[in-house]
Amino acid sequence: MSQDKRLKHEIERDVKRLRDAERSRRTLLAETVYLGTVGLLFVLPIVAGAYIGRWLDGMVEGYSIRWTIGLLLLGVGVGAVNVYLLVMKK
């Protein structure tokens, strides 16, 4: 009889786990929002770096893209760190 109770308990536990997994499943909308957030966290620092770099290069006399390239690369690094931290948090 004890084996029957143990088996019944294990089956009930497995059924509860399956129901919990079904309820916590992410929807397509949630996945889309998550991917959009990841994209923004990566792209926004790059665009901001390029914009600020171009503005700084415009203040220098002559032709220069030194600030643009430097801040663009910094934006790529910051964006990559942002995405890494978000993925590790989840």
VEXFIBA-553038 format. One line per field, with one value per residue: residue number from 1; residue in one letter; x, y, z of N, C-alpha, C, O in turn. Coordinates in steps of 0.02 Angstrom, whole numbers. Example, Ala and Ser with C-alpha at 12.3 -4.5 7.8 and 13.67 -1.06 7.14 Angstrom:
resi	1/2
resn	A/S
n_x	660/642
n_y	-284/-112
n_z	390/354
ca_x	615/684
ca_y	-225/-53
ca_z	390/357
c_x	660/645
c_y	-165/2
c_z	390/394
o_x	712/670
o_y	-166/57
o_z	423/402
This chain:
resi	1/2/3/4/5/6/7/8/9/10/11/12/13/14/15/16/17/18/19/20/21/22/23/24/25/26/27/28/29/30/31/32/33/34/35/36/37/38/39/40/41/42/43/44/45/46/47/48/49/50/51/52/53/54/55/56/57/58/59/60/61/62/63/64/65/66/67/68/69/70/71/72/73/74/75/76/77/78/79/80/81/82/83/84/85/86/87/88/89/90
resn	M/S/Q/D/K/R/L/K/H/E/I/E/R/D/V/K/R/L/R/D/A/E/R/S/R/R/T/L/L/A/E/T/V/Y/L/G/T/V/G/L/L/F/V/L/P/I/V/A/G/A/Y/I/G/R/W/L/D/G/M/V/E/G/Y/S/I/R/W/T/I/G/L/L/L/L/G/V/G/V/G/A/V/N/V/Y/L/L/V/M/K/K
n_x	41/100/183/90/38/151/179/62/78/194/148/47/128/204/103/62/179/182/65/98/208/144/62/156/217/289/213/191/187/252/381/414/417/524/631/630/668/797/855/843/922/1045/1061/1034/1145/1244/1195/1184/1320/1375/1307/1344/1483/1493/1447/1548/1658/1621/1646/1781/1910/1933/1941/1883/1858/1880/1821/1694/1715/1778/1680/1577/1627/1638/1502/1460/1524/1465/1331/1340/1375/1260/1162/1215/1205/1066/1024/1087/1021/893
n_y	-60/60/86/115/236/315/314/375/500/546/552/649/757/770/803/925/1000/1000/1073/1196/1231/1246/1357/1456/1477/1575/1699/1738/1875/1920/1869/1942/2073/2059/2031/2150/2239/2194/2225/2367/2398/2367/2443/2581/2639/2636/2719/2838/2859/2876/2991/3089/3083/3127/3256/3310/3296/3386/3504/3516/3587/3558/3395/3262/3107/3051/3060/3011/2877/2825/2844/2773/2641/2630/2636/2514/2426/2460/2431/2292/2249/2290/2203/2079/2088/2096/1972/1885/1920/1875
n_z	0/32/-75/-173/-125/-130/-267/-314/-255/-322/-454/-443/-408/-526/-618/-565/-587/-728/-756/-696/-777/-899/-873/-850/-970/-1096/-1198/-1373/-1391/-1275/-1298/-1412/-1363/-1274/-1363/-1435/-1334/-1309/-1432/-1433/-1321/-1372/-1490/-1462/-1383/-1482/-1585/-1514/-1481/-1610/-1652/-1556/-1574/-1708/-1694/-1610/-1697/-1793/-1730/-1735/-1832/-2005/-2088/-1998/-1920/-1803/-1672/-1701/-1743/-1629/-1525/-1581/-1578/-1440/-1409/-1465/-1378/-1254/-1284/-1304/-1176/-1107/-1165/-1127/-986/-972/-1024/-935/-819/-840
ca_x	0/143/206/35/34/210/168/9/108/240/108/16/181/220/47/66/235/162/17/136/247/97/39/211/244/289/174/226/193/305/445/426/437/591/679/633/707/867/877/852/980/1107/1065/1033/1212/1282/1170/1204/1392/1386/1281/1388/1548/1488/1442/1614/1700/1601/1675/1852/1922/1959/1904/1901/1806/1910/1772/1639/1736/1790/1618/1539/1653/1618/1432/1455/1543/1413/1272/1353/1371/1189/1129/1241/1176/995/1017/1107/970/836
ca_y	0/119/99/148/306/350/322/425/565/565/569/713/807/781/838/995/1031/1012/1128/1258/1247/1270/1424/1504/1480/1644/1707/1767/1947/1929/1857/1998/2130/2045/2041/2222/2270/2176/2265/2436/2403/2363/2494/2650/2666/2644/2779/2896/2869/2903/3059/3133/3086/3169/3325/3331/3303/3447/3561/3518/3615/3509/3332/3216/3060/3019/3053/2970/2807/2807/2838/2719/2579/2630/2619/2442/2393/2472/2393/2221/2239/2295/2141/2025/2094/2080/1901/1853/1935/1832
ca_z	0/35/-143/-208/-102/-155/-339/-322/-238/-377/-513/-428/-412/-597/-649/-542/-623/-797/-756/-683/-837/-951/-855/-852/-1038/-1123/-1259/-1430/-1378/-1225/-1331/-1458/-1321/-1249/-1418/-1448/-1281/-1322/-1489/-1412/-1276/-1411/-1543/-1437/-1369/-1545/-1618/-1473/-1490/-1677/-1655/-1516/-1608/-1767/-1669/-1588/-1756/-1827/-1694/-1751/-1898/-2051/-2093/-1944/-1898/-1745/-1618/-1724/-1741/-1559/-1488/-1612/-1549/-1370/-1409/-1476/-1315/-1203/-1304/-1292/-1103/-1090/-1185/-1084/-919/-976/-1033/-873/-768/-854
c_x	43/170/152/30/92/203/115/37/154/202/74/68/200/165/48/122/216/112/52/177/203/74/95/243/237/250/218/236/249/374/463/449/507/644/685/674/782/894/889/912/1046/1115/1070/1103/1254/1260/1190/1278/1408/1364/1326/1457/1547/1484/1510/1662/1683/1630/1749/1861/1954/1917/1928/1843/1830/1859/1715/1657/1745/1726/1571/1562/1636/1544/1420/1472/1490/1350/1281/1348/1298/1152/1151/1209/1101/984/1035/1055/910/854
c_y	63/137/135/221/346/364/376/495/590/586/637/770/822/818/911/1032/1047/1070/1195/1279/1274/1341/1476/1510/1550/1645/1738/1842/1961/1919/1915/2060/2120/2056/2114/2259/2255/2217/2338/2445/2399/2422/2565/2677/2677/2708/2841/2911/2899/2976/3107/3139/3130/3243/3351/3339/3366/3510/3570/3544/3561/3446/3284/3171/3023/3008/3006/2896/2784/2797/2786/2652/2574/2611/2544/2404/2400/2433/2318/2205/2243/2230/2083/2029/2077/2005/1863/1864/1889/1760
c_z	0/-34/-184/-189/-130/-230/-352/-307/-294/-439/-502/-432/-484/-633/-628/-577/-695/-802/-744/-743/-892/-936/-863/-921/-1066/-1189/-1314/-1419/-1327/-1255/-1378/-1419/-1294/-1303/-1437/-1397/-1291/-1379/-1471/-1367/-1313/-1458/-1515/-1418/-1432/-1580/-1579/-1480/-1558/-1681/-1616/-1548/-1669/-1747/-1647/-1646/-1795/-1794/-1709/-1821/-1943/-2051/-2040/-1929/-1835/-1689/-1638/-1719/-1668/-1519/-1517/-1583/-1475/-1363/-1421/-1412/-1261/-1220/-1291/-1217/-1080/-1105/-1141/-1015/-919/-982/-969/-817/-777/-839
o_x	24/180/167/20/84/220/124/21/153/221/73/52/209/179/36/114/233/116/37/180/223/69/81/293/183/254/273/289/287/421/522/495/547/695/739/712/824/951/940/949/1096/1170/1108/1118/1294/1303/1210/1298/1450/1398/1344/1486/1594/1513/1528/1703/1727/1637/1777/1823/1997/1865/1987/1785/1804/1854/1690/1618/1723/1719/1530/1520/1621/1525/1376/1438/1473/1318/1234/1321/1277/1114/1110/1187/1076/941/1003/1046/880/812
o_y	113/196/179/264/403/418/417/543/649/634/678/824/880/862/955/1090/1100/1110/1245/1338/1320/1382/1533/1547/1581/1599/1760/1869/2008/1956/1934/2094/2167/2086/2137/2305/2299/2242/2367/2494/2425/2449/2606/2733/2724/2747/2891/2969/2944/3017/3160/3193/3167/3286/3408/3386/3397/3562/3623/3525/3524/3443/3267/3193/2970/2953/2967/2856/2730/2748/2757/2610/2520/2574/2515/2356/2352/2405/2285/2154/2203/2205/2043/1978/2048/1976/1814/1821/1867/1716
o_z	-29/-49/-224/-232/-151/-254/-397/-342/-310/-472/-548/-457/-502/-675/-670/-597/-720/-848/-776/-759/-928/-982/-880/-929/-1060/-1229/-1302/-1437/-1335/-1239/-1382/-1440/-1293/-1289/-1454/-1414/-1282/-1376/-1490/-1373/-1290/-1465/-1543/-1436/-1434/-1602/-1609/-1486/-1563/-1711/-1642/-1549/-1681/-1780/-1662/-1646/-1825/-1826/-1697/-1866/-1920/-2019/-2037/-1925/-1818/-1662/-1598/-1692/-1649/-1483/-1481/-1565/-1450/-1318/-1390/-1395/-1227/-1176/-1269/-1198/-1039/-1064/-1120/-988/-872/-949/-952/-774/-728/-847
